[in-house]
Amino acid sequence: MDDIKLIYFSDCPNYESAKNLLLNSGCDFEEVNQSDLSDNHPFKHYTSPAILKNGELIIGEKADSGGCSIQLPSPAELKMKLGL
């Protein structure tokens, strides 16, 4: 089973859209709110939203200070990236 994580911060304007993409893809995923993490947690260094599959970043970017992921994939692109 794949380990898929949706990483986001509380006020992220694209969080709901990313969550809905994952829900509509039919995959199981874990939500990780960066706002609940310690400052030195590795997941704090991703843009929001970010999607990881088995630890590999497939949507978003690594960033020293977080930030927003502006461009989200289409549903078909997400399914392809997830291997669905």
MOPAC internal coordinates of N, CA, C and O (Angstrom, degrees):
PM7 1SCF
backbone

  N    0.0000 0     0.00 0     0.00 0    0    0    0
  C    1.4535 1     0.00 0     0.00 0    1    0    0
  C    1.5267 1   109.08 1     0.00 0    2    1    0
  O    1.2310 1   120.50 1   -44.43 1    3    2    1
  N    1.3124 1   116.65 1   135.57 1    3    2    1
  C    1.4531 1   121.65 1   179.79 1    5    3    2
  C    1.5247 1   110.82 1   -75.09 1    6    5    3
  O    1.2310 1   121.27 1   -33.48 1    7    6    5
  N    1.3244 1   115.17 1   146.52 1    7    6    5
  C    1.4576 1   122.51 1   175.94 1    9    7    6
  C    1.5270 1   107.16 1  -102.30 1   10    9    7
  O    1.2310 1   120.62 1   -75.82 1   11   10    9
  N    1.3317 1   116.42 1   104.18 1   11   10    9
  C    1.4532 1   121.49 1  -177.73 1   13   11   10
  C    1.5210 1   108.48 1  -112.09 1   14   13   11
  O    1.2310 1   121.18 1   -49.67 1   15   14   13
  N    1.3398 1   115.35 1   130.33 1   15   14   13
  C    1.4543 1   121.09 1  -179.70 1   17   15   14
  C    1.5186 1   109.92 1  -123.91 1   18   17   15
  O    1.2310 1   121.07 1   -43.59 1   19   18   17
  N    1.3177 1   115.56 1   136.41 1   19   18   17
  C    1.4625 1   123.13 1   171.60 1   21   19   18
  C    1.5234 1   105.94 1  -105.23 1   22   21   19
  O    1.2310 1   120.76 1   -66.73 1   23   22   21
  N    1.3260 1   116.15 1   113.27 1   23   22   21
  C    1.4563 1   122.08 1  -178.75 1   25   23   22
  C    1.5237 1   107.98 1  -104.82 1   26   25   23
  O    1.2310 1   120.88 1   -48.82 1   27   26   25
  N    1.3309 1   115.93 1   131.18 1   27   26   25
  C    1.4593 1   120.42 1  -176.40 1   29   27   26
  C    1.5229 1   110.10 1  -153.78 1   30   29   27
  O    1.2310 1   120.28 1   -13.73 1   31   30   29
  N    1.3290 1   117.07 1   166.27 1   31   30   29
  C    1.4634 1   120.19 1   169.87 1   33   31   30
  C    1.5232 1   108.93 1  -112.03 1   34   33   31
  O    1.2310 1   120.55 1   -19.56 1   35   34   33
  N    1.3091 1   116.55 1   160.44 1   35   34   33
  C    1.4686 1   122.70 1  -168.37 1   37   35   34
  C    1.5232 1   114.56 1   -53.81 1   38   37   35
  O    1.2310 1   119.13 1   137.81 1   39   38   37
  N    1.3132 1   119.27 1   -42.19 1   39   38   37
  C    1.4627 1   121.38 1  -175.38 1   41   39   38
  C    1.5210 1   113.04 1   -98.87 1   42   41   39
  O    1.2310 1   119.88 1  -161.07 1   43   42   41
  N    1.3080 1   117.84 1    18.93 1   43   42   41
  C    1.4588 1   121.66 1  -177.47 1   45   43   42
  C    1.5319 1   110.08 1   -64.22 1   46   45   43
  O    1.2310 1   120.14 1   -56.89 1   47   46   45
  N    1.3448 1   117.34 1   123.11 1   47   46   45
  C    1.4665 1   119.28 1  -179.25 1   49   47   46
  C    1.5304 1   113.76 1   -71.06 1   50   49   47
  O    1.2310 1   119.73 1   163.51 1   51   50   49
  N    1.3320 1   118.13 1   -16.49 1   51   50   49
  C    1.4709 1   120.86 1  -178.59 1   53   51   50
  C    1.5265 1   113.57 1  -105.13 1   54   53   51
  O    1.2310 1   120.41 1  -176.69 1   55   54   53
  N    1.3324 1   116.81 1     3.31 1   55   54   53
  C    1.4677 1   120.36 1  -178.16 1   57   55   54
  C    1.5336 1   112.22 1   -59.30 1   58   57   55
  O    1.2310 1   119.98 1   129.24 1   59   58   57
  N    1.3192 1   117.65 1   -50.76 1   59   58   57
  C    1.4701 1   120.81 1  -177.19 1   61   59   58
  C    1.5211 1   111.34 1   -61.95 1   62   61   59
  O    1.2310 1   120.32 1   140.16 1   63   62   61
  N    1.3269 1   116.99 1   -39.84 1   63   62   61
  C    1.4685 1   120.56 1   179.06 1   65   63   62
  C    1.5266 1   110.81 1   -64.02 1   66   65   63
  O    1.2310 1   120.64 1   136.81 1   67   66   65
  N    1.3241 1   116.38 1   -43.19 1   67   66   65
  C    1.4649 1   120.19 1   179.09 1   69   67   66
  C    1.5260 1   110.78 1   -66.04 1   70   69   67
  O    1.2310 1   120.52 1   137.90 1   71   70   69
  N    1.3257 1   116.61 1   -42.10 1   71   70   69
  C    1.4614 1   120.80 1   177.91 1   73   71   70
  C    1.5251 1   110.63 1   -60.67 1   74   73   71
  O    1.2310 1   120.57 1   135.63 1   75   74   73
  N    1.3290 1   116.51 1   -44.37 1   75   74   73
  C    1.4703 1   119.95 1   179.53 1   77   75   74
  C    1.5259 1   111.72 1   -64.56 1   78   77   75
  O    1.2310 1   119.95 1   142.81 1   79   78   77
  N    1.3337 1   117.69 1   -37.19 1   79   78   77
  C    1.4733 1   120.19 1   175.38 1   81   79   78
  C    1.5266 1   110.48 1   -58.34 1   82   81   79
  O    1.2310 1   120.94 1   134.71 1   83   82   81
  N    1.3344 1   115.81 1   -45.29 1   83   82   81
  C    1.4660 1   119.53 1   179.92 1   85   83   82
  C    1.5204 1   111.74 1   -67.30 1   86   85   83
  O    1.2310 1   120.27 1   136.32 1   87   86   85
  N    1.3202 1   117.10 1   -43.68 1   87   86   85
  C    1.4712 1   120.18 1   178.69 1   89   87   86
  C    1.5261 1   110.90 1   -59.90 1   90   89   87
  O    1.2310 1   120.46 1   136.49 1   91   90   89
  N    1.3238 1   116.73 1   -43.51 1   91   90   89
  C    1.4634 1   120.92 1  -179.00 1   93   91   90
  C    1.5261 1   112.70 1   -71.18 1   94   93   91
  O    1.2310 1   120.09 1   160.15 1   95   94   93
  N    1.3318 1   117.43 1   -19.85 1   95   94   93
  C    1.4665 1   120.40 1   178.12 1   97   95   94
  C    1.5321 1   110.88 1   -76.83 1   98   97   95
  O    1.2310 1   120.87 1   162.15 1   99   98   97
  N    1.3372 1   115.94 1   -17.85 1   99   98   97
  C    1.4560 1   120.17 1   178.54 1  101   99   98
  C    1.5181 1   114.86 1    84.59 1  102  101   99
  O    1.2310 1   119.86 1  -173.02 1  103  102  101
  N    1.3285 1   117.87 1     6.98 1  103  102  101
  C    1.4642 1   119.31 1  -178.89 1  105  103  102
  C    1.5274 1   110.57 1   -91.20 1  106  105  103
  O    1.2310 1   121.15 1   -23.32 1  107  106  105
  N    1.3226 1   115.40 1   156.68 1  107  106  105
  C    1.4584 1   121.37 1   173.18 1  109  107  106
  C    1.5234 1   107.54 1   -85.38 1  110  109  107
  O    1.2310 1   120.63 1   -39.56 1  111  110  109
  N    1.3282 1   116.41 1   140.44 1  111  110  109
  C    1.4526 1   120.04 1   179.39 1  113  111  110
  C    1.5221 1   110.04 1  -151.06 1  114  113  111
  O    1.2310 1   121.54 1   -20.09 1  115  114  113
  N    1.3148 1   114.65 1   159.91 1  115  114  113
  C    1.4552 1   122.53 1   177.29 1  117  115  114
  C    1.5227 1   108.10 1  -108.77 1  118  117  115
  O    1.2310 1   120.68 1   -43.87 1  119  118  117
  N    1.3170 1   116.30 1   136.13 1  119  118  117
  C    1.4586 1   120.73 1   175.56 1  121  119  118
  C    1.5287 1   109.19 1   -94.30 1  122  121  119
  O    1.2310 1   120.79 1   -46.24 1  123  122  121
  N    1.3378 1   116.10 1   133.76 1  123  122  121
  C    1.4573 1   121.97 1   179.13 1  125  123  122
  C    1.5227 1   107.52 1  -124.70 1  126  125  123
  O    1.2310 1   120.85 1   -67.74 1  127  126  125
  N    1.3282 1   115.98 1   112.26 1  127  126  125
  C    1.4541 1   121.60 1   179.32 1  129  127  126
  C    1.5307 1   108.59 1   -87.40 1  130  129  127
  O    1.2310 1   120.38 1   -66.27 1  131  130  129
  N    1.3265 1   116.88 1   113.73 1  131  130  129
  C    1.4562 1   121.39 1  -179.20 1  133  131  130
  C    1.5297 1   111.58 1   -59.78 1  134  133  131
  O    1.2310 1   120.15 1   152.18 1  135  134  133
  N    1.3131 1   117.31 1   -27.82 1  135  134  133
  C    1.4604 1   121.22 1  -179.01 1  137  135  134
  C    1.5255 1   111.76 1   -65.24 1  138  137  135
  O    1.2310 1   119.98 1   159.13 1  139  138  137
  N    1.3267 1   117.64 1   -20.87 1  139  138  137
  C    1.4658 1   122.11 1   179.93 1  141  139  138
  C    1.5223 1   112.81 1   -92.77 1  142  141  139
  O    1.2310 1   119.93 1   177.61 1  143  142  141
  N    1.3327 1   117.73 1    -2.39 1  143  142  141
  C    1.4643 1   121.90 1  -174.86 1  145  143  142
  C    1.5191 1   111.57 1   -97.01 1  146  145  143
  O    1.2310 1   120.69 1   -25.65 1  147  146  145
  N    1.3213 1   116.28 1   154.35 1  147  146  145
  C    1.4623 1   120.46 1   174.84 1  149  147  146
  C    1.5238 1   109.49 1   -68.08 1  150  149  147
  O    1.2310 1   120.65 1   -22.06 1  151  150  149
  N    1.3139 1   116.35 1   157.94 1  151  150  149
  C    1.4644 1   121.11 1  -176.75 1  153  151  150
  C    1.5205 1   113.60 1   -60.47 1  154  153  151
  O    1.2310 1   119.92 1   152.92 1  155  154  153
  N    1.3236 1   117.75 1   -27.08 1  155  154  153
  C    1.4726 1   119.85 1  -177.85 1  157  155  154
  C    1.5286 1   113.23 1   -97.39 1  158  157  155
  O    1.2310 1   120.03 1  -172.72 1  159  158  157
  N    1.3297 1   117.55 1     7.28 1  159  158  157
  C    1.4685 1   120.38 1   178.85 1  161  159  158
  C    1.5308 1   109.35 1   -67.84 1  162  161  159
  O    1.2310 1   119.35 1   -42.70 1  163  162  161
  N    1.3373 1   118.84 1   137.30 1  163  162  161
  C    1.4685 1   121.18 1  -178.39 1  165  163  162
  C    1.5312 1   114.15 1   -59.20 1  166  165  163
  O    1.2310 1   119.35 1   150.14 1  167  166  165
  N    1.3233 1   118.84 1   -29.86 1  167  166  165
  C    1.4624 1   121.00 1  -179.40 1  169  167  166
  C    1.5298 1   112.83 1   -73.00 1  170  169  167
  O    1.2310 1   119.79 1   170.26 1  171  170  169
  N    1.3361 1   118.01 1    -9.74 1  171  170  169
  C    1.4606 1   121.26 1   176.27 1  173  171  170
  C    1.5281 1   111.15 1   -73.25 1  174  173  171
  O    1.2310 1   120.44 1   167.35 1  175  174  173
  N    1.3345 1   116.76 1   -12.65 1  175  174  173
  C    1.4610 1   121.57 1  -174.48 1  177  175  174
  C    1.5280 1   112.64 1  -101.89 1  178  177  175
  O    1.2310 1   120.96 1  -147.23 1  179  178  177
  N    1.3281 1   115.77 1    32.77 1  179  178  177
  C    1.4602 1   121.58 1   174.88 1  181  179  178
  C    1.5207 1   108.93 1  -123.59 1  182  181  179
  O    1.2310 1   120.89 1   -30.91 1  183  182  181
  N    1.3225 1   115.91 1   149.09 1  183  182  181
  C    1.4533 1   118.88 1   172.21 1  185  183  182
  C    1.5261 1   108.41 1   -68.23 1  186  185  183
  O    1.2310 1   120.91 1   -15.65 1  187  186  185
  N    1.3101 1   115.87 1   164.35 1  187  186  185
  C    1.4619 1   121.06 1  -178.33 1  189  187  186
  C    1.5253 1   109.39 1  -120.36 1  190  189  187
  O    1.2310 1   120.42 1   -49.18 1  191  190  189
  N    1.3271 1   116.80 1   130.82 1  191  190  189
  C    1.4564 1   127.53 1    -5.47 1  193  191  190
  C    1.5248 1   111.37 1   -79.67 1  194  193  191
  O    1.2310 1   121.85 1   -26.50 1  195  194  193
  N    1.3120 1   114.06 1   153.50 1  195  194  193
  C    1.4594 1   121.87 1   172.55 1  197  195  194
  C    1.5241 1   107.17 1  -128.55 1  198  197  195
  O    1.2310 1   120.82 1   -32.83 1  199  198  197
  N    1.3208 1   116.03 1   147.17 1  199  198  197
  C    1.4596 1   120.66 1   177.86 1  201  199  198
  C    1.5107 1   107.68 1  -125.52 1  202  201  199
  O    1.2310 1   121.22 1   -53.68 1  203  202  201
  N    1.3306 1   115.26 1   126.32 1  203  202  201
  C    1.4545 1   122.11 1   176.89 1  205  203  202
  C    1.5144 1   109.25 1  -112.95 1  206  205  203
  O    1.2310 1   120.70 1   -39.21 1  207  206  205
  N    1.3210 1   116.27 1   140.79 1  207  206  205
  C    1.4533 1   122.16 1   174.17 1  209  207  206
  C    1.5149 1   106.57 1  -122.03 1  210  209  207
  O    1.2310 1   120.75 1   -62.98 1  211  210  209
  N    1.3278 1   116.17 1   117.02 1  211  210  209
  C    1.4584 1   122.43 1  -178.49 1  213  211  210
  C    1.5323 1   111.48 1    51.04 1  214  213  211
  O    1.2310 1   121.14 1  -139.55 1  215  214  213
  N    1.3445 1   115.42 1    40.45 1  215  214  213
  C    1.4567 1   121.71 1   177.82 1  217  215  214
  C    1.5120 1   115.44 1    83.53 1  218  217  215
  O    1.2310 1   120.00 1   173.50 1  219  218  217
  N    1.3390 1   117.60 1    -6.50 1  219  218  217
  C    1.4617 1   121.38 1  -179.98 1  221  219  218
  C    1.5210 1   109.85 1   -96.40 1  222  221  219
  O    1.2310 1   120.51 1   -50.73 1  223  222  221
  N    1.3246 1   116.63 1   129.27 1  223  222  221
  C    1.4515 1   122.51 1   179.45 1  225  223  222
  C    1.5238 1   109.81 1   -71.70 1  226  225  223
  O    1.2310 1   120.70 1   -60.47 1  227  226  225
  N    1.3449 1   116.27 1   119.53 1  227  226  225
  C    1.4687 1   118.86 1   179.36 1  229  227  226
  C    1.5274 1   112.61 1  -114.00 1  230  229  227
  O    1.2310 1   120.02 1   157.75 1  231  230  229
  N    1.3272 1   117.56 1   -22.25 1  231  230  229
  C    1.4615 1   123.01 1   175.45 1  233  231  230
  C    1.5197 1   107.03 1  -136.15 1  234  233  231
  O    1.2310 1   120.07 1   -45.19 1  235  234  233
  N    1.3317 1   117.48 1   134.81 1  235  234  233
  C    1.4517 1   121.33 1   179.88 1  237  235  234
  C    1.5134 1   110.67 1   102.16 1  238  237  235
  O    1.2310 1   121.19 1    13.21 1  239  238  237
  N    1.3206 1   115.33 1  -166.79 1  239  238  237
  C    1.4577 1   121.52 1  -178.41 1  241  239  238
  C    1.5177 1   110.31 1  -146.12 1  242  241  239
  O    1.2310 1   120.96 1   -21.49 1  243  242  241
  N    1.3273 1   115.77 1   158.51 1  243  242  241
  C    1.4539 1   120.44 1   169.11 1  245  243  242
  C    1.5180 1   106.90 1   -82.82 1  246  245  243
  O    1.2310 1   120.53 1   -40.78 1  247  246  245
  N    1.3212 1   116.59 1   139.22 1  247  246  245
  C    1.4602 1   121.14 1  -179.51 1  249  247  246
  C    1.5221 1   108.78 1  -151.50 1  250  249  247
  O    1.2310 1   120.57 1   -37.33 1  251  250  249
  N    1.3109 1   116.52 1   142.67 1  251  250  249
  C    1.4620 1   120.28 1  -179.43 1  253  251  250
  C    1.5215 1   112.63 1   -62.86 1  254  253  251
  O    1.2310 1   120.59 1   144.93 1  255  254  253
  N    1.3236 1   116.48 1   -35.07 1  255  254  253
  C    1.4624 1   119.10 1  -174.76 1  257  255  254
  C    1.5293 1   113.13 1  -119.40 1  258  257  255
  O    1.2310 1   119.97 1  -157.38 1  259  258  257
  N    1.3137 1   117.66 1    22.62 1  259  258  257
  C    1.4642 1   119.80 1  -179.73 1  261  259  258
  C    1.5107 1   110.77 1    74.00 1  262  261  259
  O    1.2310 1   120.30 1    41.12 1  263  262  261
  N    1.3253 1   117.04 1  -138.88 1  263  262  261
  C    1.4579 1   121.58 1  -178.24 1  265  263  262
  C    1.5117 1   109.95 1   116.04 1  266  265  263
  O    1.2310 1   120.87 1     5.42 1  267  266  265
  N    1.3164 1   115.94 1  -174.58 1  267  266  265
  C    1.4635 1   121.58 1  -176.25 1  269  267  266
  C    1.5226 1   111.91 1  -104.38 1  270  269  267
  O    1.2310 1   121.54 1   -35.52 1  271  270  269
  N    1.3290 1   114.66 1   144.48 1  271  270  269
  C    1.4623 1   122.17 1   168.38 1  273  271  270
  C    1.5154 1   105.70 1   -93.38 1  274  273  271
  O    1.2310 1   120.52 1   -67.20 1  275  274  273
  N    1.2996 1   116.62 1   112.80 1  275  274  273
  C    1.4585 1   120.84 1  -175.09 1  277  275  274
  C    1.5222 1   111.40 1   -80.91 1  278  277  275
  O    1.2310 1   120.37 1   134.76 1  279  278  277
  N    1.3167 1   116.90 1   -45.24 1  279  278  277
  C    1.4643 1   122.22 1  -172.09 1  281  279  278
  C    1.5281 1   110.82 1   -94.13 1  282  281  279
  O    1.2310 1   120.08 1   -62.43 1  283  282  281
  N    1.3120 1   117.45 1   117.57 1  283  282  281
  C    1.4626 1   121.51 1   174.56 1  285  283  282
  C    1.5253 1   108.58 1  -103.34 1  286  285  283
  O    1.2310 1   120.59 1   -29.64 1  287  286  285
  N    1.3220 1   116.48 1   150.36 1  287  286  285
  C    1.4727 1   119.08 1  -179.50 1  289  287  286
  C    1.5259 1   111.10 1   -75.79 1  290  289  287
  O    1.2310 1   121.28 1   -16.28 1  291  290  289
  N    1.3235 1   115.15 1   163.72 1  291  290  289
  C    1.4616 1   119.69 1   171.59 1  293  291  290
  C    1.5274 1   107.71 1   -71.95 1  294  293  291
  O    1.2310 1   119.59 1   -16.32 1  295  294  293
  N    1.3289 1   118.39 1   163.68 1  295  294  293
  C    1.4656 1   119.67 1   176.68 1  297  295  294
  C    1.5278 1   112.74 1   -55.77 1  298  297  295
  O    1.2310 1   120.20 1   140.18 1  299  298  297
  N    1.3258 1   117.22 1   -39.82 1  299  298  297
  C    1.4727 1   120.32 1   179.47 1  301  299  298
  C    1.5288 1   111.29 1   -66.38 1  302  301  299
  O    1.2310 1   120.25 1   138.58 1  303  302  301
  N    1.3252 1   117.14 1   -41.42 1  303  302  301
  C    1.4702 1   120.84 1   178.77 1  305  303  302
  C    1.5281 1   110.62 1   -64.18 1  306  305  303
  O    1.2310 1   120.34 1   139.28 1  307  306  305
  N    1.3344 1   116.96 1   -40.72 1  307  306  305
  C    1.4621 1   119.74 1   179.45 1  309  307  306
  C    1.5147 1   110.08 1   -63.75 1  310  309  307
  O    1.2310 1   119.90 1   134.18 1  311  310  309
  N    1.3232 1   117.80 1   -45.82 1  311  310  309
  C    1.4681 1   120.08 1   179.87 1  313  311  310
  C    1.5285 1   110.64 1   -60.33 1  314  313  311
  O    1.2310 1   119.82 1   141.46 1  315  314  313
  N    1.3278 1   117.95 1   -38.54 1  315  314  313
  C    1.4433 1   121.12 1   178.04 1  317  315  314
  C    1.5280 1   110.54 1   -64.63 1  318  317  315
  O    1.2310 1   120.28 1   135.70 1  319  318  317
  N    1.3382 1   117.07 1   -44.30 1  319  318  317
  C    1.4667 1   120.97 1  -179.49 1  321  319  318
  C    1.5240 1   111.20 1   -65.46 1  322  321  319
  O    1.2310 1   120.62 1   147.32 1  323  322  321
  N    1.3465 1   116.42 1   -32.68 1  323  322  321
  C    1.4616 1   120.44 1   179.37 1  325  323  322
  C    1.5308 1   112.22 1   -83.23 1  326  325  323
  O    1.2310 1   120.39 1   169.37 1  327  326  325
  N    1.3273 1   116.85 1   -10.63 1  327  326  325
  C    1.4524 1   120.69 1  -178.53 1  329  327  326
  C    1.5170 1   112.54 1    75.85 1  330  329  327
  O    1.2310 1   120.45 1  -147.49 1  331  330  329
  N    1.3183 1   116.74 1    32.51 1  331  330  329
  C    1.4757 1   120.84 1  -179.57 1  333  331  330
  C    1.5087 1   111.60 1   -98.15 1  334  333  331
  O    1.2310 1   120.10 1   180.00 1  335  334  333

